[in-house]
Amino acid sequence: MAGRYADIHDELRSVAGDLLTKDRPARSEVAWPLLAQTGWIGLEAPESLGGAGATFEEVAIVLSEMGRAAARTSYLGGAVLGVGTLMSLQPGESRDALLQGVVSGAVRAAVALSGDHESAVVDVPFRVERTGGALHVHGRSSFVPDAADAGRLLLLADEPGGTPVVVGVAARAPRLSVTAQPVLDETRRLAAVAADGVPVEDSSMWRFDGDPRQRLRGLLDRACVAVACDSLGLGDAMLAATVSYAGLRRQFGRPIGSFQAVKHACADMAVQVSVARRLVRAAAAAVADGRPDATRAAAMAKSYACTAAVEVVGKAMQLHGGIGYTWESGIHVYLKRAALNRSLLGSPAAHRAQLALGYLARVDT
Amino acid sequence: MTAGLEDFRTGVRGWCEAHVPAGWRESQTGADDDEFVRFQKAWFAELHRAGFAVPHWPREWGGGMSVAEQIVLYQELAAHDAPRLVLAFVGIHHAAATLLAAGTDEQRRRHLPAILDGEIWAQGFSEPEAGSDLAGLRTTARREGDCYVVNGQKLWASGARHADWCLLLARTDPDAPKHHGISYFLLDMTTSGIEVRPIRNAIGESHFCEIFLNDVVIPAVGLVGPENAGWQVAQATLGAERGMTMLELAERLGNAGFYWLVQACARPDARGARPIDDARVRDQLARFETEIAGLRFLCRDLVENNDAGTAAAADASVVKLYYSELLQRMTDFGAEIGGLAAHTGLVKPMSSGWESGLWVLDFIGSWEWTIPGGTSEIQRTIIGERGLGLPREPGAT
C-alpha cells in the first residue's frame, strides 16, 4: 500500500540531498560502491536478499534528489530498472542470486527495455532462438541507460514460443556489442546494445511472474516515472536557484526579484513545479502499488513533468541573464538533462497519444 | 478506494438520479430573477435535506464529511449535471469560514443555522478605488455609542440584490497604516441607507452589484474579531475558504467540463469531420486531462493541509491561479472547436457551472475567475513574495 513509509520520506530526502551535493565536486560521478553502501540500490528488494523491503515511492524520492543534484550515477539502469526487472521475474535460484548480487553492489546491471528507448509503448527488442539444443539471443537496442558500465545485461526478449522473457548475458559475452553513445547531456550514459546470436544459458533465461505483457508495461511505467522524478528534481533545483539569484542580483538599484516581470515568471515556475510534483507523486504511488491506473498516471507524470522541466530550466537560464548562459553556471547541464529526459522513454506527445486512445473509445461506443 | 467510500458513492449516485431536477437547464435558460432565486433556494433545501449542502462544515454545525467523501459527492453531482449552488455560495463558504474562524459564539449561533435555512450572503470588499489594492478601501465605519455608522460604496458584490446579509470591510481608523485601520462587519441588508444596483457583466448577466452605503447603522455586535483587525481576519479566513470552494470546482472541471469538451470534439461539422479524429485535438485534450488531474491533487492537498494547519502561505493562490487559467484555456479551446455553431448559444442557463458547454459564453465568462478574488497578476505577486520570499516592489505600500 502506497504511503507505508511516508514517515521516513523527509529524512530520506534530506540524507539523499546531502550525500549527493555536500563535499562533492559538482557533478562528479557518484561511485557505485557508495550507492551500494547507502542501501538505495536494494530499497525495493526483499530483506532476505539483502534489500530494504521498501517501495518504489522511496526509490522515487532518491530519483528526485538525483535530479535535483543533476547527479552522475548509474542508479536508473543499475538499480531502478535492474532491480525492478529482476523483481518482476519468477523467483528462483539463479534470479535470486543475481538480484542479491545487484543489491550488494557486486554486480552492475543494465536493462535493454525497448528497441529505441524513445517509445511510449512496449516493444520487445530481442528474440531468443533455439538452434539444436542451444539458445541464442538476437536483436538490438539503442540508448540503453547505463549499459556501458554494466557487467550484466538484462535483455527483454521474445522466447521461441513468442512469450516475453528476460535474458541475462555478460557484457563481455561473444557476439555481443555494447557501444557507448555519447549524448549532449554528459551526466547520463547511454549505449547501443547489439546481440548477434549471443549464447544464452538456460539458467539465465527467466520468466515473468504473472502476465508477461502486464509486467513489461509495468517496467515501462516504472522507467517513465523514474525519468519524471528526475525532471521534477531538475525543475525544483532550478526554481530554487533562480529565486535565490533574483533576491541577490541587483540592477537599477534593486533586487531583480522585486520586478514583477521576474517575480511573476518565478511564480509560474513554482506553479508548474507544484503540479509536476503532485502528478509525479501520484504516479509513483500507482507504480508502487501496481495499480491498473499506473500506466495513465505514468503517462501524465512523464508528459507533464518532462515538459515543465524544460520550460522551468529554460526560464532559469533566462532569468540568470548572461551568467546563466555560461558553461561555468552549470544551468546548461540541467537544460540538457531536462531535454534528454523529455525524449527518453516516450515524448510528451507520444504519452498523450496513449492517454487519448481512451477518448476515441469513449465517443465511438 | 475503501469499501465504505464506494458504498457512499453508490448512495450519492442513487440520490442524484432521484433528485437532480430533470430539465433544469431548459427551465433555467432565460429564467427571470424570481425564478432563479426560487430554484436556487429549492435546490439548496433539497441538498440540505440529504446532508449534502455544507459537507465541509464541522460536524456540530451540520457538516463533517471527510475530504474523500466530499470529493466523491462533488464528482457525482458533476457527473449527474447537477445545478450549482450560486446564491448560497458566499454564505456556505466565505461567511461560514469567517464565522467559524473569527466569529463569536453568538454570531455563529445566529447565522450558521440561518444559512442552512437559506439565508443569503454577499461580500462587500472591493470598491471603485480599491480593486487589486483592496486595503486601500475608503468606506468608513464611525463608532457612535454601541453602533457603527457606515458610509461608502462597494463594488462587485455578487448576488447582493438577493442577499439578506453582507460581509463588509470598512475603515475604522483613518489614521492607522492602511492594513491596520480596517474592521470586519456583518451587515444586515435590510438596514436603511443601503441601495443596491446591479451591474451587467460581459456575458450579459447582472449578478454583480454596487452597494451604496449612506449612514448605515451596524450594531457593535456585528463586528467580527477586534476593531481594526479586519484585514487580518479576512486574510486568515480567505485561504481556508479557497480550498473548500476549489475542491468542488476542480471536480466539476474534471467530471463535467472535460466530459463535455470531449463530446464537443466528437461532434461532426457540416462536412461530417470530427475534431477528435485530428491527433492535435486529441493531444490538447490529453494535456487538459493531465492538468485537471494535477489541479485535483493540489485542491485535495490544500484542503487537507488547511485542516492540519500545514498549508503554506501561497498554496491557495497557486490553486486559484492554476484553476482560473486552466478554465480559461479549456473554454477557449471549446470555443475554437465549437466553431460558428458555438456562437449561436446566446444565453447560458442560470445555475449552471463555469463550464456549461456553451463554450463561447463560458470562455468570456472565464474572466470572472482570472479577475475577481485577486487577479491572476495579484496571485503571482503573492506566490512570488509570500510563497517564494522574493523582495517586495519598492514603493508599494
Interface residues (C-beta under 8 A of the other chain):
Chain A: V243 A246 G247 R254 P255 G257 S258 F259 Q260 V262 K263 H264 C266 A267 D268 A270 V271 S274 V275 A276 R278 L279 R281 A282 M300 S303 Y304 A349 H351 R352 A353 L355 A356 Y359 L360 R362 V363
Chain B: V262 Q263 C265 A266 I276 A279 R282 D283 L285 A286 R287 E289 T290 E291 A293 G294 L295 F297 L298 D301 A314 V318 L321 Y322 E377 Q379 R380 T381 I383 G384 E385 G387 L388 G389 L390 P391 R392 E393 P394
